[in-house]
């Protein structure tokens, strides 16, 4: 387990060094796209999933309520 942790940390450090040494800006653009679009959309998807779950559970309760 310790070996996997050290390889994981080495990969993380290597990717951070690669991001720092990138002169063309390709990795920076990738990080900006993640920060501006992907992460907020993932957060919004979590909220929308919770809202839809509540809505459909309420709807199924009201439809099945007279027969309980």
QUIRATA-V999057 format. One record per residue. N is the residue number from 0. OMEGA is omega in whole degrees, -180 to 180 (999 if undefined). Layout:
n:N omega:OMEGA
n:N omega:OMEGA
//
This chain:
n:0 omega:180
n:1 omega:179
n:2 omega:179
n:3 omega:179
n:4 omega:179
n:5 omega:177
n:6 omega:178
n:7 omega:180
n:8 omega:177
n:9 omega:177
n:10 omega:179
n:11 omega:179
n:12 omega:180
n:13 omega:179
n:14 omega:177
n:15 omega:177
n:16 omega:178
n:17 omega:177
n:18 omega:-180
n:19 omega:-177
n:20 omega:-178
n:21 omega:-178
n:22 omega:-179
n:23 omega:177
n:24 omega:-179
n:25 omega:180
n:26 omega:178
n:27 omega:177
n:28 omega:179
n:29 omega:179
n:30 omega:177
n:31 omega:177
n:32 omega:177
n:33 omega:-176
n:34 omega:-175
n:35 omega:-173
n:36 omega:-169
n:37 omega:-176
n:38 omega:176
n:39 omega:177
n:40 omega:177
n:41 omega:178
n:42 omega:179
n:43 omega:179
n:44 omega:177
n:45 omega:177
n:46 omega:180
n:47 omega:177
n:48 omega:179
n:49 omega:179
n:50 omega:180
n:51 omega:177
n:52 omega:178
n:53 omega:-178
n:54 omega:-177
n:55 omega:175
n:56 omega:176
n:57 omega:-180
n:58 omega:180
n:59 omega:177
n:60 omega:-179
n:61 omega:178
n:62 omega:-177
n:63 omega:-174
n:64 omega:-179
n:65 omega:-176
n:66 omega:-179
n:67 omega:999
//
